[in-house]
Amino acid sequence: MVMQTEKIEPRELELPLSEERSKWLMGTIRDVPDFPKEGIMFKDITTLLKDPVALTFTIDALTEKCRALKPDAIVGIESRGFILAPAIARNLGIGFVPVRKPGKLPAKTARLEYELEYGTDALEVHLDAVEPGERVVVIDDLLATGGTAKAAHDLLKDLKAKVVGLGFIIELDFLDGRKKLEQSEEALEIFSLLHVN
């Protein structure tokens, strides 16, 4: 068990995490059965977020992975990406860019609609949020089927940003979301702290 006073060594932040570190971090995440619908086991990160050691470790591990990619900005996907991405951006001394649900951003936006299992959804970003050629890493809490992350990636590519990475706390490996993201034509680093098989 990690104690609040324990100093985390830089090598412990490297991915993949050790089995011991993975078990500890996964233990800070609550499983909520049948949410948001029956048959789904929801991975609730609010319990991780309220644990100061787990939160610090998570932000630091994601920061170090992002640092290696040399981004100009960190992009967060609404809503839990908004918790993680600004902290990572602050640690790196760079800016944060929000990608939001439709109608939430005040200035002119680019919009991308994407398919869900049952219907469609959309994401928006300000037209001036990124510059052509700017290197960005997209952050969210969970990679499931990959639809939302792929939409954020494509939206930023439409604005001519260079998406160099997509990072997550948890990846549900059995849903193969990574495959959807790996179909992009450029070199793209996809990383997750935890994997659920």
Phi, psi and omega in degrees: 000137179276128178267154183300331182270353182292134177274129178274125177283144180307323180295336180287345180271350183287147178260145358288151178292154176296159179301317180298315181293321178298314180298317179299311183295318178299328179293346178269359182255131182270135171270130178241108181289148174058039175226132004278357175214165183303137178094351179263134172257101185282132176267104185268109182275359181298331178288326173294317184296329181276350177270110186299326180288315180295319179296312179299315180299314181299310180298317181294319180295317178294321178301313183295322177294318178295319181307318181296337181271354176053055180282158172268338179204156175249129181256133177245134178269132178302135002249327184288338172296336178290336179283319187274311190299317179297324178294319178295314179301317179298316179300328182268352181071032180232178184273166178245137178238121177273135169250122192237167171291159185301143173081009183259344182260138189279331183265185181296139185232159165262146184228144176223124175268146180216158183277138171250175178302320179231081177113206181227164174217179180211156174233152178225154175216147176300141180300330182259018184290328180225153177263152175305132179084352180295133180276125181229150171243131180264133182237137172212173183279327191218135171253112178252260180278346177091357184298312181291316179298319179296320179296317178297315177303309183294322178298315179292322176297323177300330177271008176073018173285157175258103179280113184257349180195155173228123184234148185217157170284311187235140174237124176272090187303326184292347178266355174058031178298330179301322181300320179297322182283329182286354181281354180290156188280338183263165176293126186221123179272120177248123184220146180220142178287321185232147178235134176246120182271000000 
